Amino acid sequence: MAREKLTDDEVRTQAGELSEEWTVAEGQRLERTVRFPDFAQGLAFTNRVGALAEEANHHPDILLTWGRVTLTLWTDDAGGLTHHDFALAKQIDAVVTPPATTPRQD
């Protein structure tokens, strides 16, 4: 299923809804690097992102190195960024920084 490429204005609007760590490269790709204190935590994060990507049927490029995971999102058949890319980026943001929870009071 082909997805429609976003306009430059739509990309700017959508990018404003993501964490500041995401960058828009050449107006065509979303990129983010997440740092970890060791390889194991980076691998665990990669596996969580992989599960999200599989569920969404949208697969980013993932580069895992010691202490760092770099993610690149775009939609090849659209020739750039789509709403689908931004939706997955938001899910990834939630994995990196889970929402605050209210402490349980028993």
C-alpha positions as CSV (number, residue, x, y, z in Angstrom):
1,M,0.0,0.0,0.0
2,A,1.5,3.3,-1.1
3,R,1.5,6.1,1.4
4,E,1.4,9.8,0.5
5,K,4.5,11.9,1.0
6,L,4.0,14.9,3.3
7,T,4.6,18.4,2.2
8,D,7.4,20.5,3.7
9,D,4.9,22.3,5.9
10,E,3.3,19.0,7.1
11,V,6.8,17.7,7.9
12,R,7.6,20.8,10.0
13,T,4.3,20.5,11.8
14,Q,4.7,16.8,12.5
15,A,8.3,17.2,13.5
16,G,7.2,19.8,16.1
17,E,5.3,17.0,17.9
18,L,8.3,14.8,18.3
19,S,11.0,14.9,21.0
20,E,13.8,17.4,20.1
21,E,16.2,14.5,19.6
22,W,14.7,13.8,16.2
23,T,16.1,15.6,13.1
24,V,14.7,15.9,9.7
25,A,17.6,15.1,7.3
26,E,17.3,16.6,3.8
27,G,13.6,16.9,4.3
28,Q,13.3,13.2,3.5
29,R,14.2,11.2,6.6
30,L,13.8,11.3,10.4
31,E,16.9,10.5,12.4
32,R,17.6,10.0,16.0
33,T,20.5,8.6,18.1
34,V,19.8,7.2,21.5
35,R,22.8,6.7,23.9
36,F,23.1,3.9,26.5
37,P,25.7,3.1,29.1
38,D,26.5,-0.3,27.6
39,F,25.8,-2.6,24.6
40,A,23.2,-4.8,26.4
41,Q,20.8,-1.8,27.1
42,G,21.1,-0.7,23.5
43,L,20.3,-4.2,22.3
44,A,17.3,-4.3,24.5
45,F,16.1,-1.0,23.2
46,T,16.7,-2.2,19.6
47,N,14.5,-5.2,20.3
48,R,11.7,-3.1,21.7
49,V,11.8,-0.8,18.6
50,G,11.9,-3.9,16.4
51,A,8.7,-5.2,18.0
52,L,7.0,-1.8,17.5
53,A,8.2,-1.7,13.9
54,E,6.9,-5.2,13.2
55,E,3.5,-4.4,14.8
56,A,3.3,-1.3,12.6
57,N,4.6,-3.1,9.5
58,H,7.0,-0.2,9.1
59,H,10.7,-0.9,9.5
60,P,13.3,1.7,10.2
61,D,17.0,1.4,9.6
62,I,18.6,0.6,12.9
63,L,22.3,0.9,13.6
64,L,23.4,-0.7,16.9
65,T,26.8,0.0,18.2
66,W,28.3,0.0,21.7
67,G,26.4,2.5,23.7
68,R,24.4,3.9,20.8
69,V,21.4,3.1,18.6
70,T,20.8,5.3,15.5
71,L,17.3,5.1,13.9
72,T,16.4,6.3,10.5
73,L,12.8,6.5,9.3
74,W,11.3,7.2,5.9
75,T,8.8,5.6,3.5
76,D,10.6,4.4,0.4
77,D,7.6,4.0,-1.9
78,A,6.5,7.6,-1.0
79,G,10.0,9.0,-1.7
80,G,10.1,10.7,1.7
81,L,8.2,11.1,5.0
82,T,4.6,10.1,5.6
83,H,2.3,10.2,8.6
84,H,3.3,6.6,9.2
85,D,6.9,7.6,9.9
86,F,5.9,10.2,12.4
87,A,3.5,7.8,14.1
88,L,6.3,5.3,14.6
89,A,8.7,8.0,15.8
90,K,6.1,9.0,18.5
91,Q,5.9,5.3,19.6
92,I,9.7,5.2,19.8
93,D,9.7,8.4,21.8
94,A,7.4,6.7,24.3
95,V,9.8,3.8,24.6
96,V,12.8,6.1,25.2
97,T,10.9,8.3,27.7
98,P,8.0,6.4,29.1
99,P,5.2,8.7,30.4
100,A,5.3,9.6,34.1
101,T,3.1,7.4,36.3
102,T,1.3,8.4,39.4
103,P,2.7,6.7,42.4
104,R,0.4,4.1,43.9
105,Q,-1.1,5.0,47.2
106,D,-2.3,2.0,49.2
